[in-house]
Amino acid sequence: MASPRRLLAAALSALALVSASSALASGAPAPGPRTTAATFTDDFDGPAGAAVDGAKWQIETGDNVNNHERQYYTAGNNNAALDGQGHLVITARRENPNNYQCWYGTCEYTSARLNTSGKFTQTFGHVEARMKVPRGQGMWPAFWMLGDDIGQVGWPNSGEIDIMENVGFEPSTVHGTLHGPGYSGSGGIGAEYTLPGGQAFADDFHTFAIDWAPGSVTWSVDGNVYQRRTPADLGGNSWVFDKPFFLILNLAVGGYWPGDPDGSTSFPQQLVVDHVRVTTSDLRPPA
């Protein structure tokens, strides 16, 4: 199941959605880059407790009624800070020190969400993040992208590329999904990737990536390709991914898809991000 989430930054008033589908997908080989150039890199170097680089990221604030998430996204470095060891740590806490109000009343949790809207967009290339996800019922970390025209055309016409989503009740599985007009919400086009041998994604860092070219998006985990999507997968609906997109990182708590935390969930929980990198690449789809 999936449902829309509201963009919380003041500059972004349109609706967006993070979801996933477990539909089967072809495991075609990834397109091979012939030339590349780095266009966005953040290795999160800096002193412990520092906020993220404001030239690269903006912090969203507020709650999210559309997904029935439970957290309040806070500003500054309250829930998103460098650890002094080259990581960004997004922390979800069961607390409300400032009496934040959410759609359901007084908020029970705080967390963070950041994006590159107005600071960085790109069309095509290789997009990746190396991360260690949190664990526990109700946790919902995501690394994803929205079409930069969302303020003009709205969601889902803007398009959404979910590079990685994990829900706490599936500790060994992540999802990658496309959303657009006619294939949004629970109708998104995507697939899942499951670690072998019952390993949990929260146990170690993993690299989540897409290779994105005109008319194709290919997903991988640690270099292992698990799906490739093209306009042929959309049942005649419009392909809306050949245009600029911006990046989003967030850690949600609860909601329709993951369900709410329960007595088994410990807090705080952390999404630890080692790096985010984007390169251009002159990609040719595999024959």
Backbone as CSV, one residue per row, in Angstrom:
resi,resn,N_x,N_y,N_z,CA_x,CA_y,CA_z,C_x,C_y,C_z
1,MET,0.840,-1.193,0.000,0.000,0.000,0.000,0.870,1.236,0.000
2,ALA,0.319,2.309,-0.560,1.037,3.571,-0.582,0.026,4.686,-0.560
3,SER,0.472,5.865,-0.171,-0.413,7.013,-0.126,0.408,8.278,-0.213
4,PRO,-0.197,9.417,-0.624,0.606,10.602,-0.875,1.166,11.230,0.383
5,ARG,2.332,11.845,0.230,2.925,12.635,1.305,3.011,14.088,0.854
6,ARG,2.887,15.004,1.796,2.916,16.414,1.452,4.337,16.934,1.495
7,LEU,4.763,17.668,0.466,6.015,18.394,0.559,5.848,19.475,1.594
8,LEU,6.795,19.549,2.527,6.606,20.373,3.697,7.310,21.715,3.584
9,ALA,8.285,21.870,2.707,8.977,23.151,2.577,8.019,24.200,2.047
10,ALA,8.233,25.440,2.498,7.321,26.515,2.119,7.292,26.725,0.616
11,ALA,8.429,26.484,-0.027,8.485,26.718,-1.460,7.795,25.639,-2.264
12,LEU,7.440,24.526,-1.614,6.855,23.395,-2.324,5.485,23.123,-1.751
13,SER,4.455,23.527,-2.448,3.107,23.390,-1.936,2.368,22.221,-2.536
14,ALA,2.978,21.570,-3.537,2.278,20.478,-4.204,2.395,19.193,-3.403
15,LEU,1.542,18.232,-3.756,1.581,16.936,-3.085,2.616,16.048,-3.731
16,ALA,3.220,15.183,-2.907,4.115,14.155,-3.406,3.784,12.860,-2.703
17,LEU,4.399,11.787,-3.157,4.099,10.501,-2.547,5.313,9.623,-2.578
18,VAL,5.488,8.907,-1.461,6.508,7.874,-1.425,5.801,6.542,-1.239
19,SER,6.041,5.614,-2.121,5.440,4.305,-1.973,6.306,3.280,-2.665
20,ALA,5.852,2.027,-2.704,6.578,1.013,-3.438,5.644,-0.092,-3.852
21,SER,6.097,-0.885,-4.804,5.341,-2.030,-5.256,6.263,-3.224,-5.285
22,SER,5.738,-4.403,-5.033,6.567,-5.601,-5.063,6.385,-6.357,-6.367
23,ALA,5.943,-5.668,-7.414,5.747,-6.317,-8.698,7.052,-6.867,-9.233
24,LEU,6.986,-7.957,-9.967,8.165,-8.515,-10.584,8.632,-7.613,-11.698
25,ALA,9.941,-7.588,-11.922,10.499,-6.760,-12.992,11.662,-7.501,-13.620
26,SER,11.988,-7.121,-14.838,13.079,-7.766,-15.541,14.404,-7.343,-14.948
27,GLY,15.368,-8.233,-14.957,16.697,-7.946,-14.429,17.680,-7.669,-15.542
28,ALA,17.355,-6.761,-16.424,18.223,-6.433,-17.545,19.506,-5.808,-17.042
29,PRO,20.600,-5.942,-17.784,21.861,-5.343,-17.349,21.784,-3.829,-17.329
30,ALA,22.571,-3.237,-16.447,22.575,-1.781,-16.329,23.191,-1.154,-17.563
31,PRO,22.699,0.026,-17.966,23.359,0.747,-19.048,24.788,1.065,-18.657
32,GLY,25.676,1.035,-19.621,27.076,1.287,-19.325,27.479,2.710,-19.637
33,PRO,28.061,3.436,-18.674,28.483,4.803,-18.935,29.710,4.856,-19.829
34,ARG,29.725,5.804,-20.756,30.890,6.006,-21.606,31.704,7.211,-21.136
35,THR,31.045,8.235,-20.642,31.742,9.367,-20.055,30.954,9.802,-18.827
36,THR,31.655,10.238,-17.783,30.987,10.683,-16.576,31.671,11.920,-16.020
37,ALA,30.902,12.719,-15.296,31.440,13.872,-14.587,30.595,14.086,-13.350
38,ALA,31.231,14.269,-12.206,30.503,14.484,-10.963,29.804,15.834,-11.001
39,THR,28.531,15.840,-10.638,27.769,17.084,-10.597,27.285,17.429,-9.195
40,PHE,27.172,16.443,-8.319,26.761,16.668,-6.934,27.449,15.628,-6.072
41,THR,28.145,16.089,-5.052,28.798,15.187,-4.109,28.663,15.764,-2.717
42,ASP,28.218,14.947,-1.778,28.254,15.323,-0.380,28.746,14.126,0.414
43,ASP,29.931,14.273,0.995,30.513,13.235,1.846,30.288,13.521,3.317
44,PHE,29.569,14.606,3.619,29.145,14.945,4.979,30.322,15.068,5.937
45,ASP,31.390,15.690,5.433,32.540,15.987,6.274,32.275,17.265,7.057
46,GLY,32.645,17.264,8.323,32.445,18.424,9.167,32.413,18.015,10.617
47,PRO,32.361,18.979,11.503,32.390,18.659,12.931,31.104,17.997,13.408
48,ALA,31.221,17.203,14.434,30.061,16.545,15.015,29.051,17.584,15.489
49,GLY,27.797,17.349,15.150,26.715,18.238,15.536,26.396,19.323,14.546
50,ALA,27.236,19.489,13.520,26.983,20.531,12.527,25.778,20.171,11.663
51,ALA,25.097,21.192,11.199,23.989,20.984,10.271,24.522,20.655,8.879
52,VAL,23.642,20.167,8.012,24.033,19.881,6.629,24.383,21.180,5.911
53,ASP,25.090,21.053,4.807,25.508,22.190,4.005,24.283,22.858,3.382
54,GLY,24.000,24.080,3.808,22.827,24.783,3.310,22.921,25.189,1.859
55,ALA,24.110,25.140,1.272,24.240,25.413,-0.156,23.786,24.229,-0.992
56,LYS,23.674,23.060,-0.345,23.281,21.847,-1.061,21.891,21.363,-0.690
57,TRP,21.492,21.569,0.570,20.243,20.999,1.072,19.392,22.058,1.735
58,GLN,18.077,21.903,1.636,17.163,22.654,2.476,16.408,21.672,3.371
59,ILE,16.072,22.143,4.558,15.394,21.312,5.545,13.901,21.607,5.493
60,GLU,13.094,20.566,5.382,11.647,20.714,5.418,11.153,20.569,6.860
61,THR,10.079,21.263,7.182,9.527,21.185,8.531,8.029,20.941,8.477
62,GLY,7.502,20.346,9.542,6.072,20.126,9.659,5.706,18.661,9.758
63,ASP,4.391,18.407,9.746,3.909,17.028,9.831,3.452,16.562,8.458
64,ASN,2.831,15.396,8.384,2.440,14.815,7.104,1.148,14.017,7.271
65,VAL,0.023,14.690,7.062,-1.270,14.037,7.217,-1.549,13.053,6.087
66,ASN,-0.998,13.311,4.895,-1.396,12.529,3.725,-1.018,11.064,3.832
67,ASN,0.110,10.776,4.446,0.506,9.390,4.685,0.121,8.903,6.068
68,HIS,-0.465,9.799,6.882,-0.724,9.493,8.298,0.556,9.119,9.032
69,GLU,1.651,9.774,8.660,2.898,9.598,9.397,2.775,10.271,10.758
70,ARG,3.617,9.840,11.696,3.490,10.293,13.073,4.510,11.353,13.469
71,GLN,5.547,11.566,12.658,6.631,12.445,13.060,6.353,13.910,12.705
72,TYR,7.085,14.790,13.406,7.191,16.195,13.023,8.612,16.409,12.542
73,TYR,8.771,16.930,11.323,10.092,17.200,10.778,10.586,18.541,11.310
74,THR,11.749,18.524,11.950,12.260,19.712,12.621,13.329,20.407,11.785
75,ALA,13.616,21.642,12.142,14.568,22.475,11.418,15.991,22.271,11.921
76,GLY,16.933,22.847,11.175,18.317,22.919,11.626,18.941,21.558,11.853
77,ASN,19.733,21.461,12.934,20.436,20.218,13.232,19.789,19.425,14.358
78,ASN,18.534,19.730,14.677,17.862,19.024,15.769,17.756,17.530,15.509
79,ASN,17.430,17.158,14.259,17.266,15.740,13.920,18.075,15.327,12.703
80,ALA,18.865,16.243,12.154,19.746,15.932,11.024,21.070,16.642,11.269
81,ALA,22.112,15.879,11.571,23.394,16.484,11.926,24.536,15.583,11.476
82,LEU,25.691,16.189,11.245,26.898,15.430,10.963,27.402,14.774,12.247
83,ASP,28.087,13.635,12.087,28.588,12.935,13.274,30.078,13.135,13.493
84,GLY,30.723,13.943,12.635,32.148,14.172,12.765,33.008,13.069,12.194
85,GLN,32.391,12.028,11.654,33.108,10.894,11.067,32.720,10.671,9.610
86,GLY,32.250,11.745,8.961,31.916,11.654,7.548,30.547,11.103,7.260
87,HIS,29.606,11.267,8.198,28.244,10.777,7.993,27.232,11.875,8.325
88,LEU,26.118,11.832,7.631,24.911,12.537,8.044,24.052,11.547,8.817
89,VAL,23.577,11.961,9.981,22.715,11.104,10.792,21.353,11.779,10.919
90,ILE,20.336,11.141,10.354,18.954,11.582,10.520,18.352,10.736,11.633
91,THR,17.937,11.395,12.710,17.506,10.683,13.910,16.015,10.864,14.140
92,ALA,15.324,9.750,14.321,13.917,9.765,14.735,13.872,9.501,16.233
93,ARG,13.197,10.403,16.956,13.118,10.298,18.408,11.663,10.257,18.858
94,ARG,11.431,9.537,19.914,10.106,9.573,20.530,10.134,10.676,21.583
95,GLU,9.871,11.885,21.132,9.917,13.052,22.008,9.227,14.215,21.303
96,ASN,8.923,15.240,22.064,8.327,16.450,21.510,8.643,17.621,22.448
97,PRO,9.909,18.065,22.463,10.316,19.072,23.440,9.707,20.449,23.207
98,ASN,9.220,20.704,22.000,8.690,22.023,21.669,7.181,22.036,21.461
99,ASN,6.499,20.970,21.907,5.049,20.891,21.821,4.552,21.050,20.388
100,TYR,5.242,20.392,19.453,4.805,20.421,18.061,3.427,19.780,17.943
101,GLN,2.620,20.341,17.044,1.279,19.817,16.805,1.219,19.125,15.446
102,CYS,0.657,17.935,15.437,0.520,17.146,14.219,-0.953,16.961,13.873
103,TRP,-1.208,16.323,12.745,-2.573,16.133,12.260,-3.427,15.357,13.257
104,TYR,-2.791,14.542,14.106,-3.536,13.703,15.043,-3.547,14.292,16.455
105,GLY,-2.957,15.483,16.621,-2.870,16.100,17.944,-1.430,16.432,18.265
106,THR,-1.050,16.343,19.524,0.331,16.611,19.914,1.245,15.527,19.346
107,CYS,2.286,15.966,18.615,3.168,15.010,17.945,3.874,14.110,18.956
108,GLU,4.062,12.862,18.576,4.722,11.896,19.440,6.191,11.698,19.086
109,TYR,6.581,12.057,17.848,7.930,11.783,17.365,8.463,12.994,16.608
110,THR,9.790,13.101,16.533,10.443,14.071,15.659,11.414,13.332,14.748
111,SER,11.679,13.929,13.573,12.634,13.371,12.629,13.053,14.492,11.680
112,ALA,13.630,14.132,10.522,14.108,15.152,9.579,13.907,14.703,8.148
113,ARG,13.742,15.713,7.296,13.598,15.505,5.851,14.288,16.658,5.154
114,LEU,15.125,16.349,4.150,15.856,17.384,3.434,15.831,17.112,1.946
115,ASN,15.923,18.194,1.163,15.888,18.060,-0.281,16.794,19.096,-0.935
116,THR,17.003,18.929,-2.237,17.875,19.837,-2.995,17.088,20.763,-3.904
117,SER,15.785,20.889,-3.720,14.978,21.758,-4.572,15.502,23.194,-4.501
118,GLY,15.645,23.809,-5.657,16.158,25.166,-5.731,17.662,25.266,-5.594
119,LYS,18.329,24.152,-5.340,19.780,24.136,-5.151,20.490,23.210,-6.129
120,PHE,19.875,22.060,-6.434,20.471,21.126,-7.375,19.378,20.304,-8.029
121,THR,19.421,20.234,-9.352,18.589,19.309,-10.123,19.461,18.701,-11.213
122,GLN,18.999,17.588,-11.742,19.718,16.965,-12.851,18.760,16.157,-13.702
123,THR,19.118,16.029,-14.961,18.427,15.152,-15.895,19.410,14.094,-16.361
124,PHE,19.152,12.843,-16.027,19.935,11.673,-16.419,21.253,11.577,-15.650
125,GLY,21.786,10.368,-15.629,23.054,10.117,-14.973,22.955,8.988,-13.971
126,HIS,23.950,8.936,-13.099,24.024,7.937,-12.032,23.801,8.654,-10.710
127,VAL,22.830,8.167,-9.935,22.469,8.781,-8.657,22.582,7.708,-7.588
128,GLU,23.370,7.968,-6.525,23.544,6.944,-5.508,23.690,7.548,-4.125
129,ALA,23.342,6.745,-3.126,23.597,7.058,-1.727,24.044,5.788,-1.032
130,ARG,25.071,5.922,-0.194,25.518,4.811,0.640,24.998,5.071,2.045
131,MET,24.182,4.142,2.550,23.443,4.399,3.780,23.317,3.130,4.612
132,LYS,23.086,3.348,5.898,22.663,2.275,6.790,21.309,2.672,7.359
133,VAL,20.310,1.834,7.126,18.942,2.187,7.489,18.674,1.851,8.948
134,PRO,17.642,2.440,9.541,17.248,2.079,10.907,16.529,0.736,10.914
135,ARG,16.140,0.315,12.110,15.405,-0.946,12.219,14.210,-0.743,13.146
136,GLY,13.205,-1.575,12.972,12.078,-1.554,13.886,10.755,-1.264,13.214
137,GLN,9.711,-1.806,13.771,8.360,-1.577,13.276,8.061,-0.075,13.219
138,GLY,7.527,0.361,12.077,7.151,1.755,11.905,8.205,2.639,11.291
139,MET,9.420,2.149,11.107,10.470,2.960,10.493,10.306,2.957,8.969
140,TRP,10.534,4.143,8.352,10.321,4.293,6.910,11.344,5.259,6.325
141,PRO,12.592,4.817,6.123,13.587,5.668,5.473,13.418,5.652,3.956
142,ALA,13.811,6.764,3.313,13.666,6.847,1.864,14.719,7.767,1.264
143,PHE,15.182,7.399,0.076,16.036,8.220,-0.787,15.324,8.261,-2.127
144,TRP,14.912,9.453,-2.579,14.014,9.537,-3.723,14.163,10.860,-4.428
145,MET,13.419,11.034,-5.528,13.524,12.210,-6.380,12.137,12.627,-6.855
146,LEU,11.969,13.932,-7.046,10.744,14.488,-7.625,11.075,15.381,-8.807
147,GLY,10.182,15.382,-9.806,10.335,16.284,-10.926,10.334,17.733,-10.468
148,ASP,11.275,18.507,-10.991,11.433,19.884,-10.536,10.261,20.773,-10.932
149,ASP,9.395,20.298,-11.804,8.219,21.077,-12.209,7.002,20.782,-11.348
150,ILE,7.174,20.168,-10.189,6.027,19.792,-9.358,5.184,20.999,-8.970
151,GLY,5.807,22.144,-8.776,5.055,23.342,-8.424,4.156,23.830,-9.547
152,GLN,4.461,23.456,-10.784,3.658,23.869,-11.934,2.634,22.817,-12.348
153,VAL,3.038,21.551,-12.367,2.158,20.504,-12.911,1.539,19.639,-11.830
154,GLY,2.040,19.741,-10.582,1.506,18.929,-9.504,1.996,17.496,-9.560
155,TRP,1.654,16.778,-8.515,1.973,15.353,-8.430,0.714,14.550,-8.754
156,PRO,0.768,13.501,-9.563,1.955,12.769,-9.993,2.497,13.154,-11.361
157,ASN,1.931,14.210,-11.987,2.427,14.589,-13.315,3.900,14.966,-13.284
158,SER,4.381,15.401,-12.134,5.794,15.742,-11.998,6.700,14.533,-12.160
159,GLY,6.177,13.362,-11.823,6.994,12.155,-11.760,7.714,12.039,-10.443
160,GLU,7.916,10.811,-10.008,8.661,10.506,-8.791,9.463,9.238,-9.017
161,ILE,10.730,9.280,-8.636,11.610,8.120,-8.720,12.042,7.765,-7.303
162,ASP,11.549,6.676,-6.787,11.948,6.193,-5.467,13.150,5.275,-5.648
163,ILE,14.318,5.778,-5.258,15.550,5.007,-5.425,15.630,3.911,-4.382
164,MET,15.250,4.240,-3.145,15.246,3.246,-2.058,14.201,3.619,-1.040
165,GLU,13.352,2.667,-0.698,12.482,2.748,0.465,12.581,1.431,1.225
166,ASN,12.521,1.549,2.541,12.489,0.368,3.394,11.431,0.587,4.457
167,VAL,10.648,-0.435,4.739,9.702,-0.370,5.848,10.125,-1.397,6.882
168,GLY,9.992,-1.022,8.157,10.609,-1.782,9.227,10.200,-3.229,9.335
169,PHE,8.983,-3.552,8.879,8.558,-4.947,8.983,9.176,-5.823,7.900
170,GLU,9.980,-5.230,6.993,10.720,-5.983,5.974,12.214,-5.675,6.126
171,PRO,12.858,-6.176,7.141,14.248,-5.770,7.403,15.237,-6.172,6.327
172,SER,14.897,-7.136,5.496,15.829,-7.626,4.476,15.529,-7.099,3.085
173,THR,14.514,-6.240,2.940,14.013,-5.868,1.617,13.940,-4.355,1.456
174,VAL,14.311,-3.886,0.257,14.087,-2.493,-0.130,13.298,-2.466,-1.431
175,HIS,12.725,-1.308,-1.721,11.871,-1.143,-2.897,12.359,0.020,-3.751
176,GLY,12.202,-0.118,-5.065,12.436,0.969,-6.019,11.217,1.098,-6.908
177,THR,10.730,2.345,-7.104,9.424,2.534,-7.747,9.394,3.814,-8.579
178,LEU,8.633,3.773,-9.676,8.275,4.958,-10.457,6.820,5.307,-10.200
179,HIS,6.551,6.619,-10.078,5.184,7.123,-10.007,5.003,8.220,-11.042
180,GLY,3.850,8.185,-11.709,3.530,9.195,-12.699,2.041,9.155,-12.990
181,PRO,1.596,9.919,-13.984,0.163,9.980,-14.278,-0.384,8.635,-14.751
182,GLY,-1.321,8.077,-13.971,-1.907,6.788,-14.301,-1.223,5.618,-13.629
183,TYR,-0.128,5.865,-12.924,0.570,4.782,-12.212,1.198,5.338,-10.923
184,SER,0.345,5.899,-10.104,0.802,6.497,-8.847,0.220,5.742,-7.657
185,GLY,0.691,6.113,-6.465,0.213,5.450,-5.261,0.510,3.966,-5.298
186,SER,-0.469,3.166,-4.916,-0.271,1.721,-4.912,-0.147,1.164,-6.322
187,GLY,-0.426,1.984,-7.345,-0.264,1.569,-8.734,1.089,1.918,-9.312
188,GLY,2.029,2.365,-8.474,3.373,2.657,-8.952,4.028,1.433,-9.571
189,ILE,4.969,1.673,-10.475,5.656,0.598,-11.192,7.007,0.387,-10.531
190,GLY,7.231,-0.806,-9.951,8.485,-1.018,-9.242,8.750,-2.470,-8.946
191,ALA,9.770,-2.676,-8.122,10.181,-4.022,-7.718,10.914,-3.921,-6.393
192,GLU,11.228,-5.068,-5.827,11.923,-5.123,-4.550,13.226,-5.895,-4.696
193,TYR,14.133,-5.627,-3.764,15.406,-6.342,-3.717,15.585,-6.858,-2.295
194,THR,15.875,-8.143,-2.155,16.004,-8.769,-0.849,17.407,-9.334,-0.670
195,LEU,18.015,-9.020,0.455,19.331,-9.551,0.771,19.259,-11.059,0.990
196,PRO,20.313,-11.790,0.637,20.305,-13.241,0.842,20.542,-13.605,2.306
197,GLY,20.119,-14.791,2.667,20.459,-15.367,3.951,19.876,-14.672,5.157
198,GLY,18.777,-13.930,4.953,18.142,-13.284,6.081,18.891,-12.101,6.657
199,GLN,19.861,-11.572,5.911,20.567,-10.382,6.369,19.598,-9.200,6.461
200,ALA,19.876,-8.273,7.362,19.059,-7.070,7.506,19.827,-5.870,6.977
201,PHE,19.133,-4.987,6.273,19.783,-3.785,5.756,20.303,-2.897,6.881
202,ALA,19.705,-2.985,8.060,20.148,-2.165,9.187,21.480,-2.628,9.764
203,ASP,21.978,-3.786,9.353,23.203,-4.322,9.928,24.458,-3.677,9.357
204,ASP,24.371,-3.044,8.173,25.583,-2.523,7.535,25.192,-1.473,6.508
205,PHE,26.192,-0.781,5.977,25.969,0.175,4.900,25.763,-0.556,3.579
206,HIS,24.891,0.009,2.751,24.661,-0.489,1.400,24.515,0.700,0.465
207,THR,24.850,0.477,-0.806,24.773,1.537,-1.810,23.546,1.319,-2.680
208,PHE,22.673,2.320,-2.690,21.419,2.284,-3.447,21.537,3.274,-4.593
209,ALA,21.259,2.811,-5.818,21.555,3.656,-6.975,20.549,3.443,-8.094
210,ILE,20.486,4.454,-8.947,19.840,4.313,-10.249,20.815,4.757,-11.329
211,ASP,20.683,4.135,-12.498,21.284,4.623,-13.728,20.140,5.051,-14.621
212,TRP,20.168,6.312,-15.000,19.006,6.993,-15.574,19.401,7.569,-16.921
213,ALA,18.690,7.155,-17.946,18.971,7.574,-19.313,17.660,7.951,-19.996
214,PRO,17.717,8.577,-21.148,16.467,8.852,-21.863,15.663,7.572,-22.078
215,GLY,14.455,7.537,-21.516,13.589,6.385,-21.708,13.908,5.180,-20.863
216,SER,14.735,5.314,-19.819,14.987,4.149,-18.967,15.504,4.585,-17.594
217,VAL,15.132,3.791,-16.586,15.686,3.914,-15.233,16.021,2.497,-14.769
218,THR,17.250,2.312,-14.261,17.731,1.010,-13.826,18.180,1.107,-12.372
219,TRP,17.690,0.215,-11.518,17.980,0.230,-10.085,19.007,-0.834,-9.732
220,SER,19.836,-0.512,-8.729,20.796,-1.492,-8.220,21.003,-1.305,-6.722
221,VAL,21.423,-2.371,-6.069,21.847,-2.358,-4.674,23.237,-2.977,-4.633
222,ASP,24.212,-2.214,-4.149,25.603,-2.676,-4.089,26.079,-3.171,-5.449
223,GLY,25.613,-2.500,-6.500,26.016,-2.860,-7.853,25.222,-3.978,-8.478
224,ASN,24.307,-4.582,-7.744,23.482,-5.669,-8.271,22.192,-5.101,-8.853
225,VAL,22.055,-5.163,-10.160,20.865,-4.632,-10.833,19.673,-5.535,-10.551
226,TYR,18.535,-4.917,-10.164,17.352,-5.744,-9.906,16.120,-5.324,-10.680
227,GLN,16.148,-4.195,-11.365,15.057,-3.900,-12.287,15.470,-2.775,-13.222
228,ARG,14.825,-2.779,-14.405,14.971,-1.693,-15.376,13.588,-1.387,-15.917
229,ARG,13.250,-0.112,-15.965,11.929,0.311,-16.439,12.066,1.246,-17.631
230,THR,11.148,1.091,-18.576,11.089,1.906,-19.778,9.629,2.274,-20.045
231,PRO,9.361,3.143,-21.021,7.964,3.468,-21.332,7.106,2.253,-21.662
232,ALA,7.709,1.182,-22.116,6.946,-0.020,-22.442,6.288,-0.649,-21.222
233,ASP,6.771,-0.314,-20.010,6.209,-0.883,-18.783,4.985,-0.128,-18.280
234,LEU,4.611,0.976,-18.917,3.614,1.878,-18.343,2.209,1.696,-18.894
235,GLY,1.994,0.699,-19.714,0.650,0.403,-20.211,0.030,1.550,-21.005
236,GLY,0.845,2.271,-21.724,0.346,3.378,-22.537,0.314,4.709,-21.819
237,ASN,0.608,4.750,-20.523,0.661,6.012,-19.785,1.940,6.776,-20.105
238,SER,1.945,8.049,-19.746,3.046,8.940,-20.121,4.289,8.672,-19.289
239,TRP,5.435,8.677,-19.953,6.745,8.622,-19.313,7.149,10.066,-19.001
240,VAL,7.338,10.393,-17.712,7.555,11.793,-17.314,8.907,11.959,-16.622
241,PHE,9.918,11.211,-17.084,11.198,11.167,-16.366,12.372,11.711,-17.164
242,ASP,12.113,12.275,-18.336,13.200,12.824,-19.139,13.281,14.334,-18.938
243,LYS,13.528,14.748,-17.697,13.539,16.173,-17.327,14.238,16.304,-15.980
244,PRO,14.473,17.530,-15.499,15.200,17.700,-14.234,14.407,17.202,-13.027
245,PHE,15.132,16.557,-12.113,14.605,16.103,-10.825,15.517,16.607,-9.706
246,PHE,14.959,16.723,-8.495,15.770,17.024,-7.323,15.728,15.847,-6.347
247,LEU,16.649,15.857,-5.383,16.859,14.744,-4.449,16.148,14.983,-3.128
248,ILE,15.752,13.900,-2.458,15.132,13.965,-1.137,15.670,12.815,-0.282
249,LEU,15.982,13.129,0.976,16.328,12.145,1.992,15.414,12.359,3.185
250,ASN,14.829,11.299,3.715,14.011,11.476,4.917,13.874,10.171,5.692
251,LEU,13.492,10.325,6.942,13.165,9.192,7.802,11.802,9.461,8.419
252,ALA,10.786,8.759,7.913,9.428,8.889,8.441,9.206,7.863,9.552
253,VAL,8.236,8.168,10.398,7.841,7.282,11.486,6.358,6.980,11.339
254,GLY,6.033,5.740,11.105,4.637,5.350,10.970,4.054,5.736,9.629
255,GLY,2.754,5.509,9.493,2.069,5.795,8.242,1.338,4.574,7.717
256,TYR,0.581,4.806,6.636,-0.246,3.741,6.084,0.567,2.507,5.704
257,TRP,1.717,2.717,5.046,2.463,1.571,4.524,3.236,0.840,5.621
258,PRO,4.111,1.509,6.384,4.868,0.752,7.385,4.071,0.388,8.619
259,GLY,2.949,1.084,8.866,2.260,0.926,10.135,2.992,1.707,11.220
260,ASP,2.340,1.908,12.338,2.924,2.715,13.406,3.889,1.898,14.253
261,PRO,4.814,2.567,14.951,5.661,1.854,15.896,4.825,1.141,16.955
262,ASP,5.395,0.091,17.533,4.696,-0.617,18.604,5.667,-0.854,19.756
263,GLY,5.287,-1.691,20.690,6.108,-1.925,21.861,7.461,-2.535,21.564
264,SER,7.616,-3.100,20.356,8.905,-3.703,19.994,9.883,-2.688,19.425
265,THR,9.429,-1.470,19.136,10.260,-0.462,18.476,11.019,0.351,19.515
266,SER,12.333,0.377,19.388,13.146,1.180,20.296,13.516,2.505,19.633
267,PHE,13.676,3.535,20.442,14.079,4.860,19.986,15.238,5.347,20.845
268,PRO,16.122,6.213,20.262,16.056,6.759,18.914,16.471,5.739,17.853
269,GLN,16.058,6.005,16.615,16.493,5.253,15.449,17.170,6.213,14.477
270,GLN,18.125,5.688,13.692,18.934,6.561,12.848,19.057,6.028,11.425
271,LEU,18.943,6.947,10.477,19.340,6.715,9.090,20.702,7.377,8.931
272,VAL,21.738,6.568,8.703,23.111,7.072,8.637,23.537,7.083,7.165
273,VAL,23.885,8.272,6.669,24.201,8.452,5.250,25.688,8.741,5.113
274,ASP,26.395,7.856,4.423,27.835,8.015,4.224,28.135,9.006,3.097
275,HIS,27.405,8.910,2.008,27.591,9.882,0.924,26.376,9.880,0.005
276,VAL,26.221,10.975,-0.713,25.283,11.090,-1.825,26.084,11.609,-3.011
277,ARG,25.991,10.941,-4.150,26.762,11.326,-5.331,25.898,11.236,-6.577
278,VAL,26.079,12.218,-7.444,25.391,12.235,-8.732,26.433,12.524,-9.801
279,THR,26.425,11.727,-10.849,27.304,11.978,-11.980,26.481,12.033,-13.245
280,THR,26.982,12.812,-14.202,26.410,12.732,-15.533,26.973,11.488,-16.187
281,SER,26.254,10.964,-17.138,26.793,9.841,-17.892,26.092,9.767,-19.225
282,ASP,26.887,9.560,-20.247,26.359,9.425,-21.590,25.954,7.967,-21.750
283,LEU,24.713,7.679,-21.395,24.294,6.290,-21.264,23.601,5.791,-22.522
284,ARG,23.891,4.566,-22.846,23.163,3.878,-23.908,22.429,2.697,-23.298
285,PRO,21.119,2.600,-23.497,20.411,1.423,-22.985,20.998,0.144,-23.554
286,PRO,21.004,-0.938,-22.780,21.540,-2.197,-23.292,20.740,-2.681,-24.493
287,ALA,21.408,-3.345,-25.374,20.761,-3.842,-26.577,19.766,-4.931,-26.235
